Amino acid sequence: MPKKTLITKKIDEAKEILRKLGLPPAQQNEISALTLLALCGIKPNDPWAKSHRHSLTVSKGVMDFVAAEFKKKYAPNTRETVRRQVLHQFVQAYLVDYNPDNSTLPTNSPRSHYAITESALAVIKTFGTKDWSVSLQGFVAQHGRLAERYRKQRTKNLVPIVLSNGKKLELSPGEHNEVQSAVIHEFAPRFAPGSKVLYLGDTAKKNLYVDEKILANLGIPITEHDKLPDIVLFDSKKKWLFLIEVVTSHGPMSPKRVVELEVMLKNCKVGKVFVTAFPNFTEFRKHTPEIAWETEVWLADIPDHMIHYNGDKFFGPR
């Protein structure tokens, strides 16, 4: 059997071990598998029963082992990826002990090292044997699965939103979606009372909520959701469409953005109100030169007030 095939097979086995031990998908890749192999001292021809505990640094330990035994040479700056995106999660999953030979080492010490835990080692040595299933269950029962802990944390941090029709949504965590929640719960009741949410994006799911029927009735192309702003509200009494861009990192309602939306909405005959929502005044100041005239600015931390970029016009459609 060619050595390359042995290498591939051993890497695939390491990925399977990580998956079964409950590591998140981001730690089931090749670099994670190779790190596990290095920490266990397993070469392409070795059975997993030969796994043993030994302390390794990142560069001279893990990466040198991977290069020598698995012919995988990574750039020197990859050591930070291994440290931050592999080993930190291995420690959280109880697979690895951090600085077991000297717990007093500072965080940035070049002598920082890692070793497979005794409990993880006992399980890994049974991989491919009749004892694997039982030992795996024992490890998971004692330590849990990191992937499940991460999912619970993400769920706990979701940003809740309740639409005017009573529908409840949950946005992924983050400042952008916190401002979106503020737009629904604070901006809309003050400046667009009685309006309906026609579109709501999410940083994790672009088209989180879409009212396709009303959008179609208004002449808004259903196939171009990716070009809509973050939030679209409709006040059916005033016949006003609120096009709201939430800014925490991307741009505001700039002249270019307004023109793009006007072209896209050329068949929509209701009045259009262009709004940029910011989390605070500090973020607003960063973007003031980019904001288009005849648009509106709303700050989540000053919810009762609006800044009008409308010259001698008052709040309303362009």
C-alpha positions in Angstrom: 0.0 0.0 0.0 1.5 3.4 -1.0 2.5 5.6 1.9 0.3 8.4 0.7 -2.7 6.1 1.1 -1.6 5.2 4.6 -1.3 9.0 5.4 -4.7 9.7 4.0 -6.2 6.8 5.9 -4.7 7.8 9.2 -5.8 11.5 8.8 -9.4 10.3 8.0 -9.3 8.1 11.1 -8.2 11.1 13.2 -11.1 13.2 11.8 -13.5 10.4 12.7 -12.2 10.3 16.3 -12.6 14.1 16.6 -16.1 13.8 15.2 -17.1 11.0 17.6 -15.6 12.8 20.6 -17.9 15.8 19.8 -15.5 18.4 18.4 -17.2 21.2 16.4 -17.1 20.9 12.6 -14.3 23.6 12.5 -12.1 21.2 14.5 -12.8 18.2 12.3 -10.5 19.3 9.4 -7.1 18.1 8.3 -5.0 20.4 10.4 -6.9 19.4 13.5 -6.5 15.7 12.6 -2.8 16.1 12.1 -2.5 17.9 15.5 -4.2 15.0 17.2 -1.9 12.5 15.5 1.2 14.5 16.6 -0.1 14.7 20.2 -0.7 11.0 20.2 2.7 10.3 18.6 1.0 8.2 15.9 2.7 7.7 12.5 1.0 6.5 9.3 1.8 2.9 10.0 1.0 2.9 13.7 -2.1 1.4 15.2 -4.0 3.8 17.6 -3.2 1.4 20.4 0.4 2.9 20.3 -0.9 6.3 21.3 1.1 7.8 24.1 1.2 11.0 26.2 4.0 13.4 25.5 4.3 17.1 25.7 4.7 19.1 22.5 5.2 22.8 21.7 3.4 24.0 18.6 6.2 24.8 16.2 9.0 22.4 17.2 6.6 19.8 18.4 3.3 19.5 16.5 4.4 21.1 13.2 7.8 19.4 13.0 6.1 16.0 13.7 3.5 16.6 11.0 6.1 17.7 8.5 8.4 14.7 9.2 5.8 11.9 9.4 2.9 13.1 7.3 4.8 15.3 4.7 2.6 18.2 5.5 4.6 21.4 5.7 2.8 24.5 6.9 4.1 28.1 6.9 5.6 29.3 10.2 2.7 31.7 10.8 0.3 28.7 10.8 1.3 28.0 14.4 -1.1 30.7 15.5 -3.9 29.0 13.6 -3.0 25.7 15.3 -2.9 27.4 18.7 -6.1 29.4 18.3 -8.3 27.3 16.1 -7.2 23.8 17.2 -5.5 23.5 20.5 -7.6 26.0 22.4 -10.7 23.9 21.4 -8.9 20.7 22.3 -8.3 22.1 25.8 -12.0 23.1 26.1 -13.0 19.6 25.0 -10.8 17.9 27.6 -8.7 16.3 24.9 -5.5 18.2 25.8 -3.8 19.5 28.9 -2.1 23.0 28.6 1.4 23.3 30.1 1.2 20.0 32.1 4.9 20.1 32.8 5.0 23.6 34.1 1.6 25.3 34.9 3.3 28.5 35.9 4.5 29.4 32.4 3.0 32.7 31.1 0.5 32.6 28.3 2.9 33.9 25.6 5.9 31.8 26.7 7.7 30.1 23.8 7.9 27.0 26.1 4.1 26.6 26.2 3.2 23.0 25.5 0.4 20.6 25.2 -0.2 16.9 26.0 -3.1 14.6 25.4 -5.1 14.1 28.6 -5.1 10.7 30.3 -8.8 10.3 29.8 -8.8 11.1 26.1 -5.7 8.9 25.6 -7.5 5.9 27.1 -10.4 6.3 24.7 -8.2 7.0 21.6 -6.2 3.8 22.2 -9.4 1.8 21.8 -10.3 3.2 18.3 -10.9 0.4 15.9 -11.4 -2.2 18.6 -14.5 -3.7 20.2 -13.9 -1.5 23.3 -14.2 1.8 21.3 -17.9 2.3 21.7 -18.0 1.8 25.5 -14.9 3.9 26.2 -16.3 6.7 23.9 -19.6 6.7 25.8 -17.7 6.9 29.1 -15.7 9.9 28.0 -18.7 11.8 26.6 -20.7 11.0 29.7 -18.0 12.5 31.9 -16.9 15.5 29.7 -19.8 16.1 27.3 -19.4 17.2 23.7 -17.8 20.6 22.9 -20.0 21.0 19.8 -23.1 20.8 21.9 -21.7 23.3 24.4 -21.0 25.7 21.6 -24.5 25.2 20.2 -26.0 26.0 23.6 -23.9 29.1 24.0 -25.0 30.3 20.5 -28.6 29.7 21.3 -28.4 31.4 24.7 -26.9 34.5 23.0 -29.5 34.8 20.2 -31.2 38.2 19.7 -35.0 37.8 20.0 -37.3 39.8 17.8 -41.1 39.9 17.9 -42.8 41.2 14.7 -46.1 43.2 14.7 -48.0 40.0 13.7 -46.7 38.2 16.8 -44.2 36.1 15.0 -41.1 35.5 17.0 -37.7 35.3 15.4 -34.2 34.8 16.8 -31.2 36.6 15.2 -27.7 35.3 15.5 -25.5 37.1 18.2 -23.7 40.3 17.4 -23.9 44.1 17.4 -25.4 44.3 13.9 -28.4 42.1 14.9 -28.8 43.9 18.2 -29.3 47.2 16.2 -31.7 45.3 13.9 -33.7 44.3 17.0 -33.7 47.9 18.2 -35.1 49.0 14.8 -38.0 46.6 15.1 -38.7 47.3 18.8 -37.7 51.0 19.1 -37.6 52.7 15.7 -40.7 51.2 14.2 -43.2 52.1 17.0 -41.9 55.7 17.1 -41.4 56.6 13.5 -43.3 53.9 11.6 -46.2 53.0 13.9 -48.5 50.3 12.5 -46.0 49.3 9.8 -45.3 45.7 8.8 -42.0 44.0 8.4 -41.7 42.9 4.8 -38.1 41.8 4.9 -35.5 41.1 7.6 -32.0 39.8 7.0 -29.7 38.2 9.5 -25.9 38.0 9.5 -26.1 34.2 9.5 -29.2 33.9 7.3 -29.7 36.7 4.8 -33.4 36.1 4.1 -34.5 35.4 7.6 -38.0 36.8 7.1 -39.7 37.7 3.8 -43.3 38.7 3.2 -43.3 37.7 -0.5 -47.0 38.4 -1.1 -46.9 42.1 -0.1 -43.5 42.6 -1.7 -44.9 41.3 -5.0 -48.0 43.5 -4.7 -45.8 46.5 -4.3 -43.8 45.6 -7.4 -40.6 44.7 -5.6 -38.6 42.0 -7.4 -38.8 38.8 -5.3 -35.6 37.4 -6.9 -33.4 40.2 -5.7 -33.5 39.8 -1.9 -29.7 40.0 -1.7 -29.9 43.6 -2.9 -32.5 44.7 -0.4 -31.4 46.6 2.7 -31.3 44.9 6.1 -34.9 45.8 7.0 -37.9 46.8 4.9 -41.0 48.1 6.7 -44.3 49.2 5.0 -46.9 51.6 6.4 -50.0 50.8 4.4 -51.9 53.9 5.7 -49.3 56.4 4.5 -48.1 54.2 1.7 -44.5 54.6 2.8 -41.8 52.0 2.4 -39.0 52.3 4.9 -35.7 51.0 3.5 -33.4 50.6 6.5 -29.6 49.9 6.3 -28.1 48.9 9.7 -24.5 50.0 10.0 -21.9 48.5 12.3 -19.3 47.6 9.7 -20.8 48.0 6.2 -21.8 51.3 4.6 -24.8 53.5 5.1 -27.4 54.9 2.7 -24.8 56.5 0.4 -25.7 58.2 -2.9 -24.6 55.0 -4.7 -26.7 52.8 -2.5 -29.8 55.0 -2.9 -29.4 55.0 -6.7 -29.1 51.2 -6.7 -32.3 50.9 -4.6 -34.2 53.4 -6.8 -33.4 51.4 -9.9 -34.3 48.1 -8.3 -37.6 49.6 -7.0 -38.5 51.5 -10.1 -41.8 49.6 -10.3 -42.7 50.2 -6.7 -44.9 53.3 -6.7 -45.3 54.0 -3.0 -43.2 56.6 -1.1 -39.7 55.5 -0.1 -38.0 56.5 3.1 -34.3 55.8 3.2 -32.9 55.2 6.7 -29.5 54.4 8.1 -29.5 53.0 11.6 -26.4 53.2 13.8 -25.8 51.7 17.2 -24.5 55.0 18.6 -23.2 58.5 17.7 -19.6 57.3 17.6 -20.3 54.9 14.8 -22.4 57.5 13.0 -19.5 60.0 13.0 -17.3 57.5 11.1 -19.8 57.5 8.2 -21.1 61.1 8.0 -19.3 61.9 4.7 -20.9 58.9 3.0 -24.5 59.5 3.9 -26.8 60.7 1.0 -28.9 63.8 1.3 -32.7 63.3 1.6 -32.2 60.3 3.8 -32.7 59.7 7.5 -30.3 58.7 10.3 -31.4 56.9 13.5 -29.2 56.1 16.5 -30.2 53.1 18.6 -28.8 54.7 21.8 -31.0 57.9 21.2 -34.2 56.2 20.0 -36.5 59.2 20.4 -34.7 61.4 17.8 -34.0 61.3 14.1 -31.3 63.2 12.1 -32.7 64.4 8.8 -30.3 64.7 5.8 -33.2 66.3 3.9 -32.2 70.0 3.5 -35.5 72.0 3.8 -37.6 68.8 3.7 -39.1 67.1 6.7 -39.2 63.4 7.5 -40.8 61.4 4.7 -40.4 60.0 1.2 -37.9 61.5 -1.2 
